């Protein structure tokens, strides 16, 4: 079972402390110390990462993304649940208890 299946719109998530982050032009480049892997985020991914510097619900992330980008609420919710689930599986994002 992937973390995607355990995420809901009410799940609170935050960026993992075990990720080294650097800004390169308009992208964020990240390295997972635990995975030994590099990741790159585009404009929207960068914005979500900035939002996750503090714990935030998936729904609250979608509130901001829908307001700032040309995306429908339902599409944003589906995409965020999938993508944040993948980031959780890669241990780049943590689910916050409580």
Contact map, one row per residue, 1 for C-alpha under 8 A:
11101000000000000000000000000000000000000000000000000000000000000000000000000000000000000000000000
11111100000000000000000000000000000000000000000000000000000000000000000000000000000011001000000000
11111110000000000000000000000000000000000000000000000000000000000000000000000000000011011000000000
01111110000000000000000000000000000000000000000000000000000000000000000000000000111111011000000000
11111110000000000000000000000000000000000000000000000000000000000000000000000000000010000000000000
01111111000000000000000000000000000000000000000000000000000000000000000000000000000010000000000000
00111111111000000000000000000000000000000000000000000000000000000000000000000000100010000000000000
00000111111000000000000000000000000000000000000000000000010000000000000000000000100000000000000000
00000011111000000000000000000000000000000000000000000000111000000000000000001000100000000000000000
00000011111100000000000000000000000000000000000000000000111000000000000000000000000000000000000000
00000011111110000000000000000000000000000000000000000000110000000000000000000000000000000000001100
00000000011111000000000000000000000000000000000000000011110000000000000000000000000000000000001110
00000000001111100000000000000000000000000000000000010011110000000000000000000000000000000000111100
00000000000111110000000000000000000000000000000000011111000000000000000000000000000000000000111100
00000000000011111000000000000000000000000000000010011110000000000000000000000000000000000001110000
00000000000001111110000000000000000000000000000000000000000000000000000000000000000000000011110000
00000000000000111110000000000000000000000000000000000000000000000000000000000000000000000000000000
00000000000000011111000000000001110000000000000000000000000000000000000000000000000000000001000000
00000000000000011111100000000111100000000000000000000000000000000000000000000000000000000001000000
00000000000000000111110000000111100000000000000000000000000000000000000000000000000000000000000000
00000000000000000011111000011110000000000000000000000000000000000000000000000000000000000000000000
00000000000000000001111100011100000000000000000000000000000000000000000000000000000000000000000000
00000000000000000000111111111000000000000000000000000000000000000000000000000000000000000000000000
00000000000000000000011111111000000000000000000000000000000000000000000000000000000000000000000000
00000000000000000000001111100000000000000000000000000000000000000000000000000000000000000000000000
00000000000000000000001111110000000000000110000000000000000000000000000000000000000000000000000000
00000000000000000000001111111000000000011110010000000000000000000000000000000000000000000000000000
00000000000000000000111101111100000000011100010000000000000000000000000000000000000000000000000000
00000000000000000000111100111110000001111000000000000000000000000000000000000000000000000000000000
00000000000000000011110000011111000001110000000000000000000000000000000000000000000000000000000000
00000000000000000011100000001111100111100000000000000000000000000000000000000000000000000000000000
00000000000000000111000000000111111111000000000000000000000000000000000000000000000000000011000000
00000000000000000111000000000011111110000000000000000000000000000000000000000000000000000000000000
00000000000000000100000000000001111100000000000000000000000000000000000000000000000000000000000000
00000000000000000000000000000001111110000000000000000000000000000000000000000000000000000100000000
00000000000000000000000000000011111111000000000000000000000000000000000000000000000000000000000000
00000000000000000000000000000011101111100000000000000000000000000000000000000000000000000000000000
00000000000000000000000000001111000111110000000000000000000000000000000000000000000000000000000000
00000000000000000000000000001110000011111000000000000000000000000000000000000000000000000000000000
00000000000000000000000000111100000001111100000000000000000000000000000000000000000000000000000000
00000000000000000000000000111000000000111111110000000000000000000000000000000000000000000000000000
00000000000000000000000001110000000000011111110000000000000000000000000000000000000000000000000000
00000000000000000000000001100000000000001111111000000000000000000000000000000000000000000000000000
00000000000000000000000000000000000000001111111100000000000000001000000000000000000000000000000000
00000000000000000000000000000000000000001111111110000000000000000000000000000000000000000000000000
00000000000000000000000000110000000000001111111111000000000000000000000000000000000000000000000000
00000000000000000000000000000000000000000011111111100000000000000000000000000000000000000000000000
00000000000000000000000000000000000000000001111111110000000010001000000000000000000000000000000000
00000000000000100000000000000000000000000000111111111000000000000000000000000000000000000000000000
00000000000000000000000000000000000000000000011111111000000000000000000000000000000000000000000000
00000000000000000000000000000000000000000000001111111101000010000000000000000000000000000000000000
00000000000011100000000000000000000000000000000111111111000000000000000000000000000000000000000000
00000000000001100000000000000000000000000000000011111110000000000000000000000000000000000000000000
00000000000001100000000000000000000000000000000000111111000000000000000000000000000000000000000000
00000000000111100000000000000000000000000000000000011111100000000000000000000000000000000000000100
00000000000111000000000000000000000000000000000000110111110110000000000000000000000000000000000000
00000000111110000000000000000000000000000000000000000011111110000000000000000000000000000000000000
00000001111110000000000000000000000000000000000000000001111111000000000000001001100000000000000000
00000000110000000000000000000000000000000000000000000000111111100000000000001000000000000000000000
00000000000000000000000000000000000000000000000000000001111111110000000000000000000000000000000000
00000000000000000000000000000000000000000000000100100001111111111000000000000000000000000000000000
00000000000000000000000000000000000000000000000000000000011111111100000010011001000000000000000000
00000000000000000000000000000000000000000000000000000000001111111110000000000000000000000000000000
00000000000000000000000000000000000000000000000000000000000111111111000000000000000000000000000000
00000000000000000000000000000000000000000001000100000000000011111111101000010000000000000000000000
00000000000000000000000000000000000000000000000000000000000001111111111110010000000000000000000000
00000000000000000000000000000000000000000000000000000000000000111111110000000000000000000000000000
00000000000000000000000000000000000000000000000000000000000000011111110000000000000000000000000000
00000000000000000000000000000000000000000000000000000000000000001111111000000000000000000000000000
00000000000000000000000000000000000000000000000000000000000000000111111100000000000000000000000000
00000000000000000000000000000000000000000000000000000000000000001100111110110000000000000000000000
00000000000000000000000000000000000000000000000000000000000000000100011111110000000000000000000000
00000000000000000000000000000000000000000000000000000000000001000100001111111000000000000000000000
00000000000000000000000000000000000000000000000000000000000000000000000111111100000000000000000000
00000000000000000000000000000000000000000000000000000000000000000000001111111110000000000000000000
00000000000000000000000000000000000000000000000000000000000001001100001111111111000000000000000000
00000000100000000000000000000000000000000000000000000000011001000000000011111111100000000000000000
00000000000000000000000000000000000000000000000000000000000000000000000001111111110000000000000000
00000000000000000000000000000000000000000000000000000000000000000000000000111111111000000000000000
00000000000000000000000000000000000000000000000000000000010001000000000000011111111110000000000000
00010011100000000000000000000000000000000000000000000000010000000000000000001111111110000000000000
00010000000000000000000000000000000000000000000000000000000000000000000000000111111111000000000000
00010000000000000000000000000000000000000000000000000000000000000000000000000011111111100000000000
00010000000000000000000000000000000000000000000000000000000000000000000000000001111111110000100000
01111110000000000000000000000000000000000000000000000000000000000000000000000001111111111000000000
01110000000000000000000000000000000000000000000000000000000000000000000000000000011111111100000000
00000000000000000000000000000000000000000000000000000000000000000000000000000000001111111111100000
00110000000000000000000000000000000000000000000000000000000000000000000000000000000111111111111000
01110000000000000000000000000000000000000000000000000000000000000000000000000000000011111111000000
00000000000000000000000000000000001000000000000000000000000000000000000000000000000001111111100000
00000000000000010000000000000001000000000000000000000000000000000000000000000000000000111111110000
00000000000000110110000000000001000000000000000000000000000000000000000000000000000000111111110000
00000000000011110000000000000000000000000000000000000000000000000000000000000000000100110111111000
00000000000011110000000000000000000000000000000000000000000000000000000000000000000000010011111100
00000000001111000000000000000000000000000000000000000000000000000000000000000000000000010000111110
00000000001111000000000000000000000000000000000000000010000000000000000000000000000000000000011111
00000000000100000000000000000000000000000000000000000000000000000000000000000000000000000000001111
00000000000000000000000000000000000000000000000000000000000000000000000000000000000000000000000111
